Amino acid sequence: MSIRDRFLALISAPAYALRRSKAGFLRLHVGVIVLCLVSAAYVAYRGWQEGFALTHAALAVVCLLVVALMVWAEAHRYVVFHPLTTVVPEGTRDLAPEEKLFVRGSGTFEVSDMSRYLVEVPVVFWPTQPAEHILAAKVRAFSLLGVGVPSGERGWWYIFLEPRRVIEIVPGELCFGLRLRPAVRVLHRTDKGHELLYLSCDTPQQLAVLLKELQGKMEAERARNEE
């Protein structure tokens, strides 16, 4: 992964933390964007009144750069993913029904008719007997004096991934903050449209097991549909 991608991944972590956090009713990332825009306008006004200097230009550029990076991070869903050609090694073990893998996930999780987009949260992944995959994300909400992640997000959030709804599986590597991990990107259909799901693993061996499980179920479902 390039230095540019690593830098953007480094920006994504604090940008995501600001997006998840609130101060009262206000999302912190909205507050930062508004503050930077107001600051840039104020600096431009002072420069117009006093005569533009290098300091005015530098401060205005910094404020606008922060806004641009925040907008870029949200547009890219706070993850930097680089596809790689990965072949599952011969002899990779199968994942037994109900056997659990402990990975990290990024995607839209749901519970009780609510949905949240979560990034690189700890996820328990396991296959069920009817060939469905369940992903359970444990969310811990930290808040101090009303500032932080809303308590309503605390608890378990889920994705029920059906092989018949999987469109594409792409292996690669995912970078978020300082972490670079082997990962897989899954494009799948939901009742609300197409969604991207990212699962990152601790080791390439764990990724191979995950890939074999996902690809095997998807290919088996497609073969049944062609019969």
C-alpha positions, 0 to 999 in steps of 0.5 A, spaced: 500 500 500 502 506 498 504 512 502 498 516 500 494 510 502 497 510 509 496 517 510 489 517 508 488 511 512 491 515 518 486 520 517 480 516 516 481 513 524 480 520 527 475 522 522 470 516 523 471 517 531 468 524 530 463 522 526 460 516 531 461 521 537 456 527 539 456 533 543 448 533 545 445 533 539 450 535 534 455 530 531 462 532 532 464 531 525 459 536 523 461 541 528 469 540 526 467 542 519 462 548 520 468 550 525 473 550 519 469 553 514 467 559 519 474 559 521 477 560 513 471 565 512 474 569 518 481 569 516 479 571 509 475 577 512 481 579 516 486 578 510 481 583 506 481 588 512 488 588 514 492 586 507 493 578 505 499 575 508 502 568 508 499 567 515 492 568 512 493 564 506 496 558 510 491 558 516 485 558 510 488 553 507 489 548 513 482 549 515 479 548 508 484 542 507 481 539 514 474 539 511 476 536 504 479 530 508 473 529 512 469 529 506 473 524 503 474 520 509 466 519 509 465 519 501 470 512 502 466 510 508 473 511 512 476 505 510 482 504 505 482 497 501 487 495 496 485 489 492 490 483 491 490 477 487 490 471 493 489 464 492 486 460 497 492 455 499 491 447 498 489 444 504 486 450 507 481 447 512 474 448 512 470 452 517 465 447 521 457 449 522 457 454 528 464 454 528 466 462 530 472 466 527 474 472 530 475 478 525 474 485 524 468 488 520 466 494 517 459 495 514 452 496 515 449 492 521 442 492 524 438 491 530 431 492 532 429 496 525 435 500 527 442 500 522 449 503 523 455 504 519 461 501 523 468 501 521 473 495 524 469 493 530 470 486 533 466 481 529 464 474 531 463 470 524 460 464 523 456 459 518 449 456 520 447 450 517 442 453 512 448 456 509 447 463 512 453 467 515 452 471 521 456 477 523 455 479 530 459 486 532 460 488 539 459 495 540 462 499 546 460 506 547 464 511 551 461 517 553 463 523 558 459 528 560 454 528 554 460 527 549 462 521 546 458 515 542 451 515 544 449 509 549 444 507 544 449 504 540 452 500 545 451 492 545 450 487 539 449 489 532 448 484 526 449 482 519 445 476 516 449 474 510 446 470 505 450 466 499 445 467 494 445 475 495 453 475 494 455 479 488 462 479 489 468 477 493 475 481 493 481 479 497 486 484 499 488 488 504 485 494 509 488 499 512 485 503 518 489 508 522 495 505 523 493 498 522 494 494 515 490 487 515 489 482 510 482 483 508 476 481 504 471 486 500 464 483 499 459 486 495 452 483 497 444 485 496 440 487 501 432 489 501 435 497 501 440 496 495 447 494 494 452 494 500 459 493 501 462 489 507 469 489 509 472 483 513 479 484 516 483 478 519 489 477 524 493 473 519 493 471 512 491 464 514 485 466 517 483 470 511 484 463 507 479 460 511 474 466 511 475 466 503 474 459 502 468 459 506 465 465 503 467 463 496 465 456 497 458 457 499 457 463 493 459 458 488 455 452 491 449 457 491 450 459 483 451 452 481 444 450 484 441 456 480 444 454 474 441 446 474 
